Amino acid sequence: MSNPDYDRWQTRFSSTDGYVFGEAPNHFLRAEAGLLPPRGRVLAVADGEGRNGVWLATQGHQVLSLDFSPAAQAKARRLAERHGVAPTFVQADVHAWDYPEAAFDAVVEVFTQFSGPAQRAQKWVGMRQALRPGGILLVQGYTPRQLAYGTGGPRIEENLYTEPMLRAAFGDWEILRLVEEDVEMHEGEGHAGLSAVIGLVARKPG
């Protein structure tokens, strides 16, 4: 990731002692967590301050929390300590990380829409590779209609997710959930208010 993006996220995460996106897990992840393999090995992509990875660890999963921001991961470690869990934290760019082959029972990507189209393609190839056959992918993101709401997410339309985009990337897998909806978000100051989102849960062929 370019230095301006790194500096921007470092500044955002370090500018407050609070959690920019809250401490509770994403609503879609919580709602669909029953579809994840029990007590599995889970990769949390661009996990930031750790709200999703830490929550998954409290549910009994072995979590690898991947993010490029030291400021975010310092907060994630504190959150994990408060909850009495110990995810593995890896500091790396999610676009350039060497995703291991078939290493995870589930891969979770929640609101990682700082990725432009080329970076997103790299990231999704890595995520596909990292998931074992029969494993579960969970993705949540904003749709282009979010630009009218302005309650979170990027202001760049090409970074936002659509149903055709997700089907093109993962439609060769078994789609268990694909839900596009307007929801009232209360996930820290970063995601607050009526929001246009899309969620995908898919199973990699086994």
C-alpha positions in Angstrom: 0.0 0.0 0.0 1.3 3.5 -0.8 2.8 5.6 2.0 0.0 8.2 1.9 -2.6 5.5 2.6 -0.4 4.0 5.4 0.0 7.4 7.0 -3.7 8.2 6.7 -4.7 5.0 8.5 -2.0 5.3 11.1 -3.2 8.8 11.9 -6.8 7.7 12.0 -6.2 4.9 14.4 -3.8 6.8 16.6 -5.7 10.0 16.8 -8.0 8.7 19.5 -7.8 6.2 22.4 -11.3 5.0 21.4 -12.0 2.4 18.7 -12.9 4.1 15.4 -15.2 1.3 14.4 -16.2 0.3 17.9 -15.3 -2.8 19.9 -18.3 -5.0 19.0 -18.2 -7.3 15.9 -19.7 -6.4 12.6 -23.5 -7.2 12.6 -23.4 -9.4 9.5 -20.5 -11.5 10.9 -22.4 -11.9 14.2 -25.6 -12.9 12.4 -23.9 -15.4 10.1 -21.2 -16.8 12.4 -23.2 -20.0 12.8 -22.2 -20.9 9.3 -18.5 -20.9 10.2 -16.9 -24.2 11.0 -16.9 -24.6 14.8 -13.6 -23.8 16.6 -11.9 -23.4 13.2 -8.8 -21.6 12.1 -10.0 -18.2 10.8 -8.2 -15.5 8.8 -9.5 -11.9 9.6 -8.4 -9.8 6.6 -7.5 -6.1 7.3 -8.8 -6.6 10.9 -7.8 -3.2 12.0 -8.4 -2.6 15.7 -9.4 -6.2 16.1 -13.2 -6.0 16.9 -14.0 -8.9 14.5 -10.9 -11.0 15.1 -11.1 -10.7 18.9 -14.8 -11.6 18.9 -14.1 -14.6 16.7 -11.5 -15.7 19.2 -14.0 -15.4 22.1 -16.2 -17.8 20.1 -13.4 -20.5 20.3 -11.8 -19.9 16.9 -8.0 -19.8 16.3 -7.7 -16.4 14.7 -5.0 -14.8 12.6 -5.6 -11.1 12.5 -4.0 -9.5 9.5 -3.4 -5.7 9.2 -0.7 -3.3 8.1 -1.2 -0.6 10.8 0.8 -0.9 14.0 -1.4 1.6 15.7 -4.5 -0.5 14.9 -2.8 -3.7 16.0 -1.7 -2.2 19.3 -5.4 -1.5 20.1 -6.3 -5.0 18.9 -3.9 -6.5 21.3 -5.3 -4.5 24.2 -8.8 -5.5 23.2 -7.8 -9.2 23.1 -6.2 -8.9 26.5 -9.3 -7.4 28.0 -11.3 -10.3 26.6 -8.8 -13.0 27.7 -8.0 -14.3 24.2 -4.9 -14.5 22.1 -5.3 -14.2 18.4 -2.1 -14.3 16.3 -1.4 -10.8 15.0 0.5 -10.4 11.7 1.5 -6.9 10.4 1.4 -6.9 6.6 -0.2 -5.3 3.6 -3.2 -7.5 2.7 -2.5 -7.0 -1.0 1.1 -8.2 -0.8 0.9 -10.8 2.0 1.9 -14.4 1.0 -1.4 -16.1 1.6 -0.7 -19.7 2.6 -2.4 -22.5 0.6 -5.6 -24.0 2.1 -4.5 -23.0 5.6 -7.8 -21.7 7.0 -11.3 -23.1 7.8 -12.8 -19.6 7.3 -11.7 -16.3 5.8 -13.5 -13.1 6.9 -13.3 -9.8 5.1 -15.3 -6.9 6.6 -15.3 -3.4 5.1 -11.8 -3.5 3.6 -12.8 -1.2 0.8 -9.6 0.9 0.7 -8.6 -1.5 -2.1 -8.9 -0.3 -5.7 -9.9 -2.7 -8.4 -6.4 -4.1 -9.1 -5.6 -4.4 -5.4 -8.9 -6.0 -4.7 -8.3 -8.6 -7.3 -4.9 -9.5 -5.8 -6.5 -9.6 -2.3 -9.3 -11.9 -3.4 -7.0 -14.3 -5.2 -5.0 -14.6 -2.0 -8.2 -15.1 0.1 -9.4 -17.8 -2.2 -6.0 -19.5 -2.0 -5.9 -19.4 1.8 -9.2 -21.1 2.3 -9.3 -24.9 2.5 -11.7 -26.9 0.4 -15.0 -26.9 2.2 -14.1 -23.8 4.1 -16.3 -20.7 4.5 -15.8 -17.2 3.1 -17.6 -14.2 4.7 -17.5 -10.8 3.1 -19.3 -7.6 4.1 -19.0 -4.3 2.3 -20.7 -1.1 1.2 -22.5 -0.8 -2.2 -22.5 2.2 -4.5 -25.7 3.4 -3.0 -23.7 4.2 0.2 -22.4 7.3 -1.6 -25.8 8.9 -1.1 -25.8 8.1 2.6 -22.2 9.1 3.5 -22.3 7.3 6.8 -19.0 5.5 6.3 -16.8 3.8 3.7 -14.8 5.3 0.8 -16.1 8.0 -1.5 -14.7 6.1 -4.5 -17.4 4.2 -6.3 -15.0 1.7 -7.9 -14.0 0.5 -4.4 -17.6 -0.5 -3.5 -19.1 -3.9 -3.9 -22.0 -5.1 -6.0 -23.8 -8.4 -6.4 -22.4 -8.9 -9.9 -18.9 -8.2 -8.7 -19.1 -10.7 -5.9 -20.7 -13.3 -8.1 -17.9 -12.8 -10.7 -15.3 -13.3 -8.0 -16.9 -16.1 -6.0 -19.8 -17.4 -8.0 -18.0 -20.7 -8.7 -18.4 -21.5 -5.0 -21.6 -22.5 -3.2 -23.3 -19.2 -2.2 -25.0 -19.7 1.1 -26.0 -16.0 1.7 -25.9 -13.0 -0.6 -27.9 -10.2 1.0 -28.0 -6.5 -0.1 -29.8 -4.3 2.3 -30.1 -0.9 4.0 -29.3 -1.2 7.7 -28.9 1.2 10.6 -25.2 0.9 11.5 -23.8 1.6 15.0 -20.2 0.4 14.7 -18.2 3.2 16.2 -17.9 6.7 14.7 -16.6 5.2 11.5 -19.8 3.3 10.6 -22.8 5.2 12.0 -26.2 5.7 10.5 -28.3 4.3 7.7 -26.0 2.4 5.3 -26.3 0.4 2.1 -24.4 -2.9 2.5 -24.0 -6.2 0.9 -23.0 -9.5 2.6 -21.8 -12.8 1.1 -21.2 -16.2 2.7 -19.8 -18.8 0.4 -18.4 -22.3 0.7 -15.3 -23.3 -1.3 -15.9 -26.6 -3.1 -14.5 -29.6 -1.2 
